[in-house]
């Protein structure tokens, strides 16, 4: 069985800890592991191969986190823009044989009962081998209005239902034949493509063209024009709700989609006052609060709050209102803010950079370059740069000159001069970069050569 892991996302529902370039599946929330890593971990004994569907910016985070676990996920499909799950799964399916059984997984789900999960997957595989499109129905534990529902009789799907109002959700909860729609699937690649071609031929044709026109080397990179030509639709609307070959595996697996801070609060460890357990929290006559922060937080006489603090943003909400976080993100986008997109620490294929201070005419960064990695050969039109090595050894090319810099040594790069930074050593290279200029945006990078095949 082959795993197809959907690892894209916009990072809006758990803002500010989640951003477009670091969506929730990559944030390490559980014992220093991310949901993405936990997805790989619970399926590594089930699946013989993993294919990750992501975008260019998130690819390097996914690769790093897989390698942290000792897993070499060599198959990646990189989408320039998301077109929903039908397109992502279709493009993936074209890369497998007709009879390959695919286990399609979202990378941002929490599943606590691994034994029951493996049992559910085994049943799904059995049904898939008999030429069925299989989905997983989660036994509801409360009247959830934020999920779609599956009405079933045994393993047979009778109907798919849209997100209900509260009264309808309460009715579904009392009926043992209704299940939450999990967004996980199991089927033969060829059968899925056959059904997609019959029920959503436009998506089938456009996805096939996108796969055929893609760059296939170490990675499968889809072209922007081809991706935009694919109709945007979910696998449920495109296939599952129309096919007569659909089965469902009822599952009680301790599942959550981690779709809100309210859901997250239920899963994180608590102290004696039912507040998030944290060494950074002082709670005085306060209870039932979710607190996520790396700085000290003191709560006095408050209850049922969500308090999320990062280095560049603070969110305070009532419990039960965290679904409105998306409205905050929409407001920030109207302001043309970068806060929905990036953290102060940004992951790059060669390492990370952290913005320490950002002012109109200067910016200070901490740069970490991983061993045996180097940045692109590049230049800037609007800024000069000062580099000071903190630890490790830097091999620096400035113009036609090449030099080696060690701790407490520095260099200066004029605007317009080609330059490159490299770490040839076996430990991380750490340096401080001071940018000075009239414009300090990340789009003032002209790449001349790049090891990672990014746009030059």
KOLTORMI-153435 format. One record per residue (C-alpha): x, y, z; residue number from 0; residue in one letter. Coordinates in steps of 0.5 Angstrom, whole numbers, plus 500, padded with zeros to 3 digits. Layout:
N
<node px="X" py="Y" pz="Z" pake="NUM" zagu="A"/>
...
//
This chain:
456
<node px="500" py="500" pz="500" pake="0" zagu="X"/>
<node px="502" py="507" pz="498" pake="1" zagu="X"/>
<node px="501" py="513" pz="502" pake="2" zagu="X"/>
<node px="499" py="520" pz="499" pake="3" zagu="X"/>
<node px="500" py="525" pz="504" pake="4" zagu="X"/>
<node px="497" py="532" pz="503" pake="5" zagu="X"/>
<node px="501" py="537" pz="506" pake="6" zagu="X"/>
<node px="499" py="544" pz="504" pake="7" zagu="X"/>
<node px="495" py="549" pz="507" pake="8" zagu="X"/>
<node px="494" py="556" pz="508" pake="9" zagu="X"/>
<node px="495" py="556" pz="516" pake="10" zagu="X"/>
<node px="489" py="561" pz="518" pake="11" zagu="X"/>
<node px="485" py="557" pz="523" pake="12" zagu="X"/>
<node px="491" py="557" pz="528" pake="13" zagu="X"/>
<node px="494" py="563" pz="527" pake="14" zagu="X"/>
<node px="499" py="566" pz="530" pake="15" zagu="X"/>
<node px="502" py="560" pz="531" pake="16" zagu="X"/>
<node px="501" py="557" pz="524" pake="17" zagu="X"/>
<node px="502" py="561" pz="518" pake="18" zagu="X"/>
<node px="502" py="560" pz="510" pake="19" zagu="X"/>
<node px="509" py="558" pz="510" pake="20" zagu="X"/>
<node px="509" py="554" pz="517" pake="21" zagu="X"/>
<node px="502" py="551" pz="517" pake="22" zagu="X"/>
<node px="499" py="547" pz="523" pake="23" zagu="X"/>
<node px="502" py="541" pz="521" pake="24" zagu="X"/>
<node px="509" py="543" pz="521" pake="25" zagu="X"/>
<node px="508" py="546" pz="528" pake="26" zagu="X"/>
<node px="511" py="542" pz="534" pake="27" zagu="X"/>
<node px="505" py="542" pz="539" pake="28" zagu="X"/>
<node px="506" py="535" pz="541" pake="29" zagu="X"/>
<node px="512" py="533" pz="545" pake="30" zagu="X"/>
<node px="516" py="536" pz="540" pake="31" zagu="X"/>
<node px="513" py="533" pz="534" pake="32" zagu="X"/>
<node px="509" py="536" pz="529" pake="33" zagu="X"/>
<node px="502" py="533" pz="526" pake="34" zagu="X"/>
<node px="506" py="532" pz="520" pake="35" zagu="X"/>
<node px="511" py="528" pz="523" pake="36" zagu="X"/>
<node px="506" py="524" pz="527" pake="37" zagu="X"/>
<node px="502" py="522" pz="521" pake="38" zagu="X"/>
<node px="509" py="519" pz="518" pake="39" zagu="X"/>
<node px="510" py="515" pz="524" pake="40" zagu="X"/>
<node px="504" py="512" pz="525" pake="41" zagu="X"/>
<node px="504" py="510" pz="518" pake="42" zagu="X"/>
<node px="511" py="508" pz="517" pake="43" zagu="X"/>
<node px="509" py="500" pz="518" pake="44" zagu="X"/>
<node px="503" py="500" pz="514" pake="45" zagu="X"/>
<node px="506" py="503" pz="508" pake="46" zagu="X"/>
<node px="511" py="501" pz="503" pake="47" zagu="X"/>
<node px="512" py="508" pz="500" pake="48" zagu="X"/>
<node px="510" py="515" pz="501" pake="49" zagu="X"/>
<node px="509" py="521" pz="497" pake="50" zagu="X"/>
<node px="508" py="528" pz="499" pake="51" zagu="X"/>
<node px="504" py="533" pz="496" pake="52" zagu="X"/>
<node px="506" py="540" pz="498" pake="53" zagu="X"/>
<node px="508" py="547" pz="495" pake="54" zagu="X"/>
<node px="515" py="550" pz="494" pake="55" zagu="X"/>
<node px="516" py="553" pz="500" pake="56" zagu="X"/>
<node px="513" py="548" pz="505" pake="57" zagu="X"/>
<node px="517" py="542" pz="501" pake="58" zagu="X"/>
<node px="524" py="544" pz="505" pake="59" zagu="X"/>
<node px="520" py="544" pz="512" pake="60" zagu="X"/>
<node px="517" py="537" pz="510" pake="61" zagu="X"/>
<node px="524" py="534" pz="508" pake="62" zagu="X"/>
<node px="527" py="537" pz="514" pake="63" zagu="X"/>
<node px="522" py="534" pz="519" pake="64" zagu="X"/>
<node px="522" py="527" pz="515" pake="65" zagu="X"/>
<node px="529" py="527" pz="516" pake="66" zagu="X"/>
<node px="529" py="528" pz="523" pake="67" zagu="X"/>
<node px="525" py="522" pz="524" pake="68" zagu="X"/>
<node px="530" py="518" pz="520" pake="69" zagu="X"/>
<node px="525" py="517" pz="514" pake="70" zagu="X"/>
<node px="527" py="519" pz="507" pake="71" zagu="X"/>
<node px="521" py="521" pz="503" pake="72" zagu="X"/>
<node px="524" py="522" pz="496" pake="73" zagu="X"/>
<node px="517" py="523" pz="492" pake="74" zagu="X"/>
<node px="514" py="530" pz="493" pake="75" zagu="X"/>
<node px="509" py="533" pz="488" pake="76" zagu="X"/>
<node px="510" py="541" pz="489" pake="77" zagu="X"/>
<node px="504" py="545" pz="487" pake="78" zagu="X"/>
<node px="505" py="552" pz="485" pake="79" zagu="X"/>
<node px="498" py="554" pz="488" pake="80" zagu="X"/>
<node px="493" py="549" pz="491" pake="81" zagu="X"/>
<node px="486" py="547" pz="487" pake="82" zagu="X"/>
<node px="483" py="543" pz="493" pake="83" zagu="X"/>
<node px="484" py="535" pz="494" pake="84" zagu="X"/>
<node px="481" py="532" pz="488" pake="85" zagu="X"/>
<node px="487" py="535" pz="483" pake="86" zagu="X"/>
<node px="492" py="534" pz="489" pake="87" zagu="X"/>
<node px="490" py="526" pz="489" pake="88" zagu="X"/>
<node px="489" py="526" pz="481" pake="89" zagu="X"/>
<node px="496" py="528" pz="480" pake="90" zagu="X"/>
<node px="499" py="524" pz="485" pake="91" zagu="X"/>
<node px="495" py="518" pz="482" pake="92" zagu="X"/>
<node px="498" py="519" pz="475" pake="93" zagu="X"/>
<node px="505" py="517" pz="478" pake="94" zagu="X"/>
<node px="502" py="510" pz="481" pake="95" zagu="X"/>
<node px="500" py="503" pz="477" pake="96" zagu="X"/>
<node px="493" py="502" pz="476" pake="97" zagu="X"/>
<node px="493" py="497" pz="482" pake="98" zagu="X"/>
<node px="497" py="500" pz="487" pake="99" zagu="X"/>
<node px="493" py="501" pz="493" pake="100" zagu="X"/>
<node px="493" py="509" pz="496" pake="101" zagu="X"/>
<node px="492" py="511" pz="503" pake="102" zagu="X"/>
<node px="490" py="518" pz="502" pake="103" zagu="X"/>
<node px="492" py="522" pz="509" pake="104" zagu="X"/>
<node px="491" py="529" pz="511" pake="105" zagu="X"/>
<node px="498" py="531" pz="515" pake="106" zagu="X"/>
<node px="494" py="535" pz="520" pake="107" zagu="X"/>
<node px="490" py="530" pz="523" pake="108" zagu="X"/>
<node px="491" py="528" pz="530" pake="109" zagu="X"/>
<node px="490" py="520" pz="531" pake="110" zagu="X"/>
<node px="491" py="517" pz="539" pake="111" zagu="X"/>
<node px="488" py="510" pz="538" pake="112" zagu="X"/>
<node px="494" py="507" pz="534" pake="113" zagu="X"/>
<node px="491" py="500" pz="535" pake="114" zagu="X"/>
<node px="484" py="501" pz="532" pake="115" zagu="X"/>
<node px="487" py="506" pz="527" pake="116" zagu="X"/>
<node px="491" py="500" pz="524" pake="117" zagu="X"/>
<node px="485" py="496" pz="524" pake="118" zagu="X"/>
<node px="481" py="501" pz="520" pake="119" zagu="X"/>
<node px="486" py="501" pz="515" pake="120" zagu="X"/>
<node px="487" py="494" pz="514" pake="121" zagu="X"/>
<node px="479" py="494" pz="513" pake="122" zagu="X"/>
<node px="480" py="499" pz="508" pake="123" zagu="X"/>
<node px="485" py="496" pz="504" pake="124" zagu="X"/>
<node px="481" py="489" pz="504" pake="125" zagu="X"/>
<node px="475" py="493" pz="501" pake="126" zagu="X"/>
<node px="479" py="497" pz="496" pake="127" zagu="X"/>
<node px="482" py="491" pz="494" pake="128" zagu="X"/>
<node px="475" py="489" pz="492" pake="129" zagu="X"/>
<node px="475" py="495" pz="487" pake="130" zagu="X"/>
<node px="471" py="500" pz="492" pake="131" zagu="X"/>
<node px="473" py="507" pz="494" pake="132" zagu="X"/>
<node px="474" py="507" pz="501" pake="133" zagu="X"/>
<node px="473" py="513" pz="506" pake="134" zagu="X"/>
<node px="473" py="513" pz="514" pake="135" zagu="X"/>
<node px="468" py="515" pz="518" pake="136" zagu="X"/>
<node px="469" py="518" pz="525" pake="137" zagu="X"/>
<node px="464" py="516" pz="530" pake="138" zagu="X"/>
<node px="462" py="523" pz="533" pake="139" zagu="X"/>
<node px="463" py="524" pz="540" pake="140" zagu="X"/>
<node px="459" py="531" pz="540" pake="141" zagu="X"/>
<node px="454" py="535" pz="536" pake="142" zagu="X"/>
<node px="459" py="538" pz="531" pake="143" zagu="X"/>
<node px="457" py="543" pz="526" pake="144" zagu="X"/>
<node px="464" py="544" pz="523" pake="145" zagu="X"/>
<node px="464" py="537" pz="519" pake="146" zagu="X"/>
<node px="460" py="534" pz="514" pake="147" zagu="X"/>
<node px="457" py="527" pz="515" pake="148" zagu="X"/>
<node px="457" py="520" pz="512" pake="149" zagu="X"/>
<node px="450" py="516" pz="513" pake="150" zagu="X"/>
<node px="452" py="509" pz="513" pake="151" zagu="X"/>
<node px="449" py="502" pz="513" pake="152" zagu="X"/>
<node px="454" py="497" pz="515" pake="153" zagu="X"/>
<node px="460" py="499" pz="510" pake="154" zagu="X"/>
<node px="455" py="502" pz="505" pake="155" zagu="X"/>
<node px="455" py="509" pz="504" pake="156" zagu="X"/>
<node px="447" py="511" pz="504" pake="157" zagu="X"/>
<node px="449" py="519" pz="503" pake="158" zagu="X"/>
<node px="454" py="525" pz="504" pake="159" zagu="X"/>
<node px="451" py="530" pz="508" pake="160" zagu="X"/>
<node px="453" py="538" pz="509" pake="161" zagu="X"/>
<node px="455" py="541" pz="515" pake="162" zagu="X"/>
<node px="449" py="541" pz="519" pake="163" zagu="X"/>
<node px="446" py="546" pz="524" pake="164" zagu="X"/>
<node px="446" py="545" pz="531" pake="165" zagu="X"/>
<node px="439" py="541" pz="532" pake="166" zagu="X"/>
<node px="441" py="537" pz="526" pake="167" zagu="X"/>
<node px="448" py="535" pz="529" pake="168" zagu="X"/>
<node px="444" py="533" pz="535" pake="169" zagu="X"/>
<node px="440" py="529" pz="531" pake="170" zagu="X"/>
<node px="446" py="525" pz="528" pake="171" zagu="X"/>
<node px="449" py="524" pz="534" pake="172" zagu="X"/>
<node px="443" py="520" pz="537" pake="173" zagu="X"/>
<node px="443" py="516" pz="530" pake="174" zagu="X"/>
<node px="449" py="510" pz="530" pake="175" zagu="X"/>
<node px="449" py="510" pz="523" pake="176" zagu="X"/>
<node px="452" py="517" pz="522" pake="177" zagu="X"/>
<node px="459" py="519" pz="522" pake="178" zagu="X"/>
<node px="464" py="525" pz="521" pake="179" zagu="X"/>
<node px="467" py="525" pz="514" pake="180" zagu="X"/>
<node px="475" py="525" pz="516" pake="181" zagu="X"/>
<node px="478" py="526" pz="509" pake="182" zagu="X"/>
<node px="482" py="520" pz="509" pake="183" zagu="X"/>
<node px="481" py="515" pz="503" pake="184" zagu="X"/>
<node px="483" py="508" pz="501" pake="185" zagu="X"/>
<node px="483" py="506" pz="494" pake="186" zagu="X"/>
<node px="486" py="503" pz="487" pake="187" zagu="X"/>
<node px="490" py="509" pz="484" pake="188" zagu="X"/>
<node px="487" py="506" pz="477" pake="189" zagu="X"/>
<node px="480" py="506" pz="480" pake="190" zagu="X"/>
<node px="480" py="513" pz="483" pake="191" zagu="X"/>
<node px="482" py="516" pz="476" pake="192" zagu="X"/>
<node px="477" py="512" pz="472" pake="193" zagu="X"/>
<node px="471" py="514" pz="477" pake="194" zagu="X"/>
<node px="474" py="521" pz="476" pake="195" zagu="X"/>
<node px="474" py="521" pz="469" pake="196" zagu="X"/>
<node px="467" py="519" pz="469" pake="197" zagu="X"/>
<node px="464" py="524" pz="474" pake="198" zagu="X"/>
<node px="469" py="530" pz="473" pake="199" zagu="X"/>
<node px="472" py="529" pz="466" pake="200" zagu="X"/>
<node px="474" py="537" pz="466" pake="201" zagu="X"/>
<node px="479" py="535" pz="473" pake="202" zagu="X"/>
<node px="481" py="529" pz="470" pake="203" zagu="X"/>
<node px="483" py="532" pz="463" pake="204" zagu="X"/>
<node px="487" py="538" pz="466" pake="205" zagu="X"/>
<node px="490" py="534" pz="472" pake="206" zagu="X"/>
<node px="493" py="529" pz="467" pake="207" zagu="X"/>
<node px="496" py="535" pz="463" pake="208" zagu="X"/>
<node px="499" py="538" pz="469" pake="209" zagu="X"/>
<node px="502" py="531" pz="471" pake="210" zagu="X"/>
<node px="505" py="530" pz="464" pake="211" zagu="X"/>
<node px="507" py="537" pz="463" pake="212" zagu="X"/>
<node px="511" py="537" pz="470" pake="213" zagu="X"/>
<node px="518" py="537" pz="471" pake="214" zagu="X"/>
<node px="520" py="530" pz="473" pake="215" zagu="X"/>
<node px="527" py="530" pz="476" pake="216" zagu="X"/>
<node px="528" py="529" pz="484" pake="217" zagu="X"/>
<node px="521" py="532" pz="485" pake="218" zagu="X"/>
<node px="515" py="533" pz="481" pake="219" zagu="X"/>
<node px="514" py="540" pz="480" pake="220" zagu="X"/>
<node px="507" py="542" pz="477" pake="221" zagu="X"/>
<node px="507" py="549" pz="472" pake="222" zagu="X"/>
<node px="503" py="554" pz="474" pake="223" zagu="X"/>
<node px="499" py="555" pz="468" pake="224" zagu="X"/>
<node px="497" py="548" pz="468" pake="225" zagu="X"/>
<node px="495" py="548" pz="475" pake="226" zagu="X"/>
<node px="491" py="554" pz="475" pake="227" zagu="X"/>
<node px="487" py="550" pz="469" pake="228" zagu="X"/>
<node px="485" py="545" pz="474" pake="229" zagu="X"/>
<node px="477" py="546" pz="476" pake="230" zagu="X"/>
<node px="478" py="547" pz="484" pake="231" zagu="X"/>
<node px="474" py="542" pz="487" pake="232" zagu="X"/>
<node px="474" py="537" pz="493" pake="233" zagu="X"/>
<node px="475" py="529" pz="492" pake="234" zagu="X"/>
<node px="468" py="529" pz="496" pake="235" zagu="X"/>
<node px="464" py="533" pz="491" pake="236" zagu="X"/>
<node px="468" py="531" pz="485" pake="237" zagu="X"/>
<node px="468" py="523" pz="486" pake="238" zagu="X"/>
<node px="465" py="520" pz="492" pake="239" zagu="X"/>
<node px="458" py="523" pz="492" pake="240" zagu="X"/>
<node px="457" py="521" pz="485" pake="241" zagu="X"/>
<node px="460" py="514" pz="485" pake="242" zagu="X"/>
<node px="457" py="508" pz="486" pake="243" zagu="X"/>
<node px="463" py="504" pz="489" pake="244" zagu="X"/>
<node px="464" py="508" pz="495" pake="245" zagu="X"/>
<node px="465" py="504" pz="502" pake="246" zagu="X"/>
<node px="466" py="507" pz="509" pake="247" zagu="X"/>
<node px="470" py="504" pz="515" pake="248" zagu="X"/>
<node px="466" py="506" pz="521" pake="249" zagu="X"/>
<node px="472" py="508" pz="526" pake="250" zagu="X"/>
<node px="473" py="510" pz="533" pake="251" zagu="X"/>
<node px="481" py="512" pz="533" pake="252" zagu="X"/>
<node px="481" py="518" pz="537" pake="253" zagu="X"/>
<node px="481" py="523" pz="531" pake="254" zagu="X"/>
<node px="481" py="530" pz="531" pake="255" zagu="X"/>
<node px="483" py="535" pz="525" pake="256" zagu="X"/>
<node px="486" py="540" pz="530" pake="257" zagu="X"/>
<node px="481" py="545" pz="526" pake="258" zagu="X"/>
<node px="481" py="550" pz="532" pake="259" zagu="X"/>
<node px="484" py="552" pz="538" pake="260" zagu="X"/>
<node px="478" py="549" pz="542" pake="261" zagu="X"/>
<node px="480" py="543" pz="539" pake="262" zagu="X"/>
<node px="487" py="544" pz="541" pake="263" zagu="X"/>
<node px="485" py="545" pz="548" pake="264" zagu="X"/>
<node px="482" py="539" pz="549" pake="265" zagu="X"/>
<node px="488" py="535" pz="547" pake="266" zagu="X"/>
<node px="494" py="539" pz="550" pake="267" zagu="X"/>
<node px="496" py="537" pz="557" pake="268" zagu="X"/>
<node px="493" py="541" pz="563" pake="269" zagu="X"/>
<node px="494" py="543" pz="570" pake="270" zagu="X"/>
<node px="490" py="542" pz="576" pake="271" zagu="X"/>
<node px="486" py="548" pz="574" pake="272" zagu="X"/>
<node px="485" py="545" pz="567" pake="273" zagu="X"/>
<node px="489" py="551" pz="564" pake="274" zagu="X"/>
<node px="495" py="549" pz="559" pake="275" zagu="X"/>
<node px="500" py="545" pz="563" pake="276" zagu="X"/>
<node px="506" py="550" pz="562" pake="277" zagu="X"/>
<node px="512" py="552" pz="566" pake="278" zagu="X"/>
<node px="511" py="559" pz="563" pake="279" zagu="X"/>
<node px="504" py="560" pz="566" pake="280" zagu="X"/>
<node px="502" py="563" pz="572" pake="281" zagu="X"/>
<node px="495" py="562" pz="574" pake="282" zagu="X"/>
<node px="492" py="565" pz="580" pake="283" zagu="X"/>
<node px="484" py="564" pz="581" pake="284" zagu="X"/>
<node px="484" py="562" pz="573" pake="285" zagu="X"/>
<node px="481" py="556" pz="570" pake="286" zagu="X"/>
<node px="480" py="553" pz="563" pake="287" zagu="X"/>
<node px="485" py="557" pz="559" pake="288" zagu="X"/>
<node px="489" py="555" pz="553" pake="289" zagu="X"/>
<node px="495" py="559" pz="553" pake="290" zagu="X"/>
<node px="501" py="558" pz="548" pake="291" zagu="X"/>
<node px="507" py="562" pz="549" pake="292" zagu="X"/>
<node px="515" py="562" pz="550" pake="293" zagu="X"/>
<node px="514" py="568" pz="555" pake="294" zagu="X"/>
<node px="512" py="568" pz="562" pake="295" zagu="X"/>
<node px="504" py="569" pz="562" pake="296" zagu="X"/>
<node px="500" py="571" pz="568" pake="297" zagu="X"/>
<node px="493" py="570" pz="568" pake="298" zagu="X"/>
<node px="489" py="573" pz="574" pake="299" zagu="X"/>
<node px="481" py="572" pz="575" pake="300" zagu="X"/>
<node px="480" py="570" pz="568" pake="301" zagu="X"/>
<node px="477" py="563" pz="565" pake="302" zagu="X"/>
<node px="475" py="560" pz="558" pake="303" zagu="X"/>
<node px="480" py="564" pz="554" pake="304" zagu="X"/>
<node px="485" py="563" pz="549" pake="305" zagu="X"/>
<node px="491" py="566" pz="549" pake="306" zagu="X"/>
<node px="497" py="565" pz="544" pake="307" zagu="X"/>
<node px="503" py="569" pz="544" pake="308" zagu="X"/>
<node px="509" py="569" pz="538" pake="309" zagu="X"/>
<node px="514" py="574" pz="538" pake="310" zagu="X"/>
<node px="511" py="578" pz="533" pake="311" zagu="X"/>
<node px="503" py="577" pz="535" pake="312" zagu="X"/>
<node px="498" py="576" pz="540" pake="313" zagu="X"/>
<node px="491" py="573" pz="540" pake="314" zagu="X"/>
<node px="486" py="573" pz="545" pake="315" zagu="X"/>
<node px="479" py="570" pz="544" pake="316" zagu="X"/>
<node px="474" py="567" pz="548" pake="317" zagu="X"/>
<node px="473" py="559" pz="548" pake="318" zagu="X"/>
<node px="468" py="557" pz="543" pake="319" zagu="X"/>
<node px="470" py="563" pz="538" pake="320" zagu="X"/>
<node px="476" py="561" pz="536" pake="321" zagu="X"/>
<node px="473" py="559" pz="529" pake="322" zagu="X"/>
<node px="473" py="567" pz="528" pake="323" zagu="X"/>
<node px="481" py="567" pz="527" pake="324" zagu="X"/>
<node px="480" py="567" pz="520" pake="325" zagu="X"/>
<node px="477" py="573" pz="520" pake="326" zagu="X"/>
<node px="483" py="576" pz="523" pake="327" zagu="X"/>
<node px="487" py="573" pz="518" pake="328" zagu="X"/>
<node px="483" py="576" pz="512" pake="329" zagu="X"/>
<node px="483" py="583" pz="516" pake="330" zagu="X"/>
<node px="491" py="583" pz="516" pake="331" zagu="X"/>
<node px="491" py="581" pz="509" pake="332" zagu="X"/>
<node px="487" py="587" pz="507" pake="333" zagu="X"/>
<node px="492" py="591" pz="511" pake="334" zagu="X"/>
<node px="497" py="588" pz="506" pake="335" zagu="X"/>
<node px="501" py="585" pz="512" pake="336" zagu="X"/>
<node px="506" py="579" pz="512" pake="337" zagu="X"/>
<node px="503" py="576" pz="519" pake="338" zagu="X"/>
<node px="499" py="571" pz="515" pake="339" zagu="X"/>
<node px="504" py="569" pz="511" pake="340" zagu="X"/>
<node px="511" py="568" pz="515" pake="341" zagu="X"/>
<node px="514" py="568" pz="522" pake="342" zagu="X"/>
<node px="520" py="571" pz="524" pake="343" zagu="X"/>
<node px="524" py="565" pz="523" pake="344" zagu="X"/>
<node px="523" py="563" pz="516" pake="345" zagu="X"/>
<node px="525" py="556" pz="513" pake="346" zagu="X"/>
<node px="529" py="555" pz="507" pake="347" zagu="X"/>
<node px="533" py="549" pz="504" pake="348" zagu="X"/>
<node px="539" py="551" pz="506" pake="349" zagu="X"/>
<node px="537" py="553" pz="514" pake="350" zagu="X"/>
<node px="533" py="558" pz="517" pake="351" zagu="X"/>
<node px="533" py="566" pz="518" pake="352" zagu="X"/>
<node px="530" py="570" pz="524" pake="353" zagu="X"/>
<node px="529" py="577" pz="524" pake="354" zagu="X"/>
<node px="531" py="580" pz="530" pake="355" zagu="X"/>
<node px="529" py="587" pz="528" pake="356" zagu="X"/>
<node px="526" py="590" pz="522" pake="357" zagu="X"/>
<node px="526" py="598" pz="521" pake="358" zagu="X"/>
<node px="525" py="602" pz="515" pake="359" zagu="X"/>
<node px="532" py="603" pz="513" pake="360" zagu="X"/>
<node px="535" py="597" pz="517" pake="361" zagu="X"/>
<node px="534" py="590" pz="518" pake="362" zagu="X"/>
<node px="538" py="585" pz="523" pake="363" zagu="X"/>
<node px="537" py="577" pz="522" pake="364" zagu="X"/>
<node px="540" py="571" pz="525" pake="365" zagu="X"/>
<node px="542" py="566" pz="519" pake="366" zagu="X"/>
<node px="543" py="559" pz="520" pake="367" zagu="X"/>
<node px="546" py="555" pz="515" pake="368" zagu="X"/>
<node px="546" py="547" pz="515" pake="369" zagu="X"/>
<node px="552" py="543" pz="514" pake="370" zagu="X"/>
<node px="554" py="542" pz="507" pake="371" zagu="X"/>
<node px="549" py="547" pz="505" pake="372" zagu="X"/>
<node px="550" py="554" pz="501" pake="373" zagu="X"/>
<node px="545" py="560" pz="499" pake="374" zagu="X"/>
<node px="544" py="562" pz="492" pake="375" zagu="X"/>
<node px="549" py="566" pz="488" pake="376" zagu="X"/>
<node px="545" py="573" pz="488" pake="377" zagu="X"/>
<node px="545" py="580" pz="489" pake="378" zagu="X"/>
<node px="541" py="586" pz="491" pake="379" zagu="X"/>
<node px="539" py="592" pz="488" pake="380" zagu="X"/>
<node px="537" py="596" pz="494" pake="381" zagu="X"/>
<node px="541" py="594" pz="500" pake="382" zagu="X"/>
<node px="548" py="593" pz="503" pake="383" zagu="X"/>
<node px="549" py="587" pz="508" pake="384" zagu="X"/>
<node px="554" py="586" pz="513" pake="385" zagu="X"/>
<node px="556" py="579" pz="516" pake="386" zagu="X"/>
<node px="559" py="577" pz="522" pake="387" zagu="X"/>
<node px="560" py="570" pz="524" pake="388" zagu="X"/>
<node px="558" py="568" pz="531" pake="389" zagu="X"/>
<node px="560" py="560" pz="530" pake="390" zagu="X"/>
<node px="562" py="555" pz="525" pake="391" zagu="X"/>
<node px="566" py="557" pz="519" pake="392" zagu="X"/>
<node px="563" py="561" pz="513" pake="393" zagu="X"/>
<node px="566" py="561" pz="506" pake="394" zagu="X"/>
<node px="564" py="567" pz="503" pake="395" zagu="X"/>
<node px="564" py="569" pz="495" pake="396" zagu="X"/>
<node px="564" py="577" pz="494" pake="397" zagu="X"/>
<node px="565" py="579" pz="487" pake="398" zagu="X"/>
<node px="571" py="575" pz="484" pake="399" zagu="X"/>
<node px="574" py="574" pz="491" pake="400" zagu="X"/>
<node px="573" py="568" pz="496" pake="401" zagu="X"/>
<node px="575" py="568" pz="503" pake="402" zagu="X"/>
<node px="574" py="564" pz="510" pake="403" zagu="X"/>
<node px="571" py="567" pz="516" pake="404" zagu="X"/>
<node px="571" py="564" pz="523" pake="405" zagu="X"/>
<node px="567" py="567" pz="529" pake="406" zagu="X"/>
<node px="568" py="574" pz="530" pake="407" zagu="X"/>
<node px="570" py="576" pz="523" pake="408" zagu="X"/>
<node px="566" py="580" pz="518" pake="409" zagu="X"/>
<node px="565" py="582" pz="511" pake="410" zagu="X"/>
<node px="561" py="587" pz="507" pake="411" zagu="X"/>
<node px="557" py="587" pz="501" pake="412" zagu="X"/>
<node px="555" py="593" pz="497" pake="413" zagu="X"/>
<node px="549" py="593" pz="493" pake="414" zagu="X"/>
<node px="549" py="590" pz="486" pake="415" zagu="X"/>
<node px="555" py="586" pz="488" pake="416" zagu="X"/>
<node px="554" py="578" pz="487" pake="417" zagu="X"/>
<node px="555" py="574" pz="493" pake="418" zagu="X"/>
<node px="554" py="567" pz="496" pake="419" zagu="X"/>
<node px="555" py="564" pz="503" pake="420" zagu="X"/>
<node px="557" py="557" pz="504" pake="421" zagu="X"/>
<node px="558" py="552" pz="510" pake="422" zagu="X"/>
<node px="563" py="547" pz="508" pake="423" zagu="X"/>
<node px="563" py="544" pz="515" pake="424" zagu="X"/>
<node px="560" py="539" pz="519" pake="425" zagu="X"/>
<node px="556" py="544" pz="524" pake="426" zagu="X"/>
<node px="551" py="549" pz="523" pake="427" zagu="X"/>
<node px="554" py="556" pz="521" pake="428" zagu="X"/>
<node px="551" py="562" pz="525" pake="429" zagu="X"/>
<node px="552" py="569" pz="523" pake="430" zagu="X"/>
<node px="549" py="576" pz="524" pake="431" zagu="X"/>
<node px="546" py="580" pz="518" pake="432" zagu="X"/>
<node px="545" py="587" pz="518" pake="433" zagu="X"/>
<node px="542" py="590" pz="512" pake="434" zagu="X"/>
<node px="542" py="597" pz="510" pake="435" zagu="X"/>
<node px="538" py="601" pz="505" pake="436" zagu="X"/>
<node px="532" py="604" pz="502" pake="437" zagu="X"/>
<node px="528" py="598" pz="501" pake="438" zagu="X"/>
<node px="529" py="591" pz="505" pake="439" zagu="X"/>
<node px="524" py="586" pz="502" pake="440" zagu="X"/>
<node px="525" py="579" pz="500" pake="441" zagu="X"/>
<node px="523" py="580" pz="493" pake="442" zagu="X"/>
<node px="530" py="584" pz="492" pake="443" zagu="X"/>
<node px="534" py="578" pz="491" pake="444" zagu="X"/>
<node px="536" py="576" pz="484" pake="445" zagu="X"/>
<node px="538" py="569" pz="484" pake="446" zagu="X"/>
<node px="544" py="568" pz="479" pake="447" zagu="X"/>
<node px="545" py="560" pz="481" pake="448" zagu="X"/>
<node px="541" py="556" pz="486" pake="449" zagu="X"/>
<node px="542" py="549" pz="488" pake="450" zagu="X"/>
<node px="535" py="548" pz="490" pake="451" zagu="X"/>
<node px="532" py="550" pz="483" pake="452" zagu="X"/>
<node px="528" py="556" pz="485" pake="453" zagu="X"/>
<node px="527" py="561" pz="480" pake="454" zagu="X"/>
<node px="533" py="565" pz="478" pake="455" zagu="X"/>
//
